[in-house]
Amino acid sequence: MDQVYELRQSGRIKVLRVHNLLSEFANREILSIAQGCIDDGFNRFVVDLEGMPYTNSVGLNFLITLQSRCQDQNGSIVIVNVSKKIIQLLEITKLQPLFHLTDSVDEALRLLNEA
């Protein structure tokens, strides 16, 4: 897959579907795009990891950075379609409490709209 991410909008929420978080270079590009959205007033993101079976510390750093940047603007992220391996990694690293995980984009949008 050539494209590393897709970004769309649902109301005042950005939906970011990432296909690979293993590349620090690509992650910097995605964070730059996300920061532009944050600068434009979008502080809530759905991060869709569908089709991403695993990640590493680079991917975890991306998620932590995006969460932190959103929280700095009184926003948050919800991560959807998280594989068992990524959930295990979040549990092992004790990072799972930092993130809200759901099974679908629709559920994540509902949660963020209620917040």
N, C-alpha and C positions, 0 to 999 in steps of 0.2 A: 504494500500500500504506500503510495507516494505521499499522500497528505497525512500529516502527523495528527491533525486535529480538525474539528469542524466547530464553528461557533454560530449559534443562532440566538434569537431573542424570543422570550415569551413574556409579554408585558414588561415589567421592570426587572426581569430576571434573565440573566444570560445562561444559556445551556451550552456547556463546553464538552464535546465528546472527544476524548483523546484515545489514540490508537496505540501509543507507545510513549512511555515515560522513562525510557532507559537512556536517552541521550541528553546530556547536560546542555548541549548546544540547542537542540530543539526545544527543551524545556524553557530556556531563556527567552526564546522567540515567543512561546505561548504565554509566558508570564508578562512579556512586554505588551502583547495584545490585550491580556487581561487587565494590566495596569492602565492601559488606555481606556478600557471600559470603566474601571473604577474611577478614573479621573473625570469621566463623563457622567458620573453619578450612579453607576451600577455597582452595588455592594453585595449582591446576592447572586451566587452561581450554583448551578447544578453541574456536577462533574460526572460524566457518564464514562465508566470504564468498560463498557461492554466490548467483548473481543480482546480484552487485555488480560491474559491468564495470570501474569505475575508482574512484579516490579522489583526494584532494588532500592538502595539508599538514595539514589538520584531521584527516583519517582516519589519516594516518601518526602524528600526535601521539597519537591515541587508542591505537593499537597499541603505541607505545613506552611510554606511561604504564601500560597494563595489564601489559605485560611487566615493567616495572620494579617495579610493586607486587607482582606474583607472585614475582619474584626476591627481593625484600626479605623474603619469607616462605618462602624456599627452595623456591619453585615455579617454574612456567614455563607458557608457552602454546605451542600448536601451531596454526598457521593452515592452514586447508584450503580447497580450491576457489578458489584464487587465480587471477584472470584474467591473461592475458598483459600487459595494460596495467599492472596493479598490480605484477606481477613486474618489468616494465621500470622502473617508478617506484622500486621498492626497489633495483634495480641502479644506477640513475642517482644516487640519493641515498646510495649505499654503505651502505644499511641492511639489505640482505638477510642478512648474516651474523648479525644480531641475532635472527633468527626461524627457527624450524624450519617448513618448508612441506611439506605432504603433499597427496595427491589425494583423500583420503576421511576422513570422521569416524571410521570404524572403525580405519583405520591410525593416526590421531592418538591415539585412545583406547588402542590397543595400545602406542604409544610412551610415552605418559604413564604407563601402568600398569607398564611395565618400568623406568621411571626411579626 
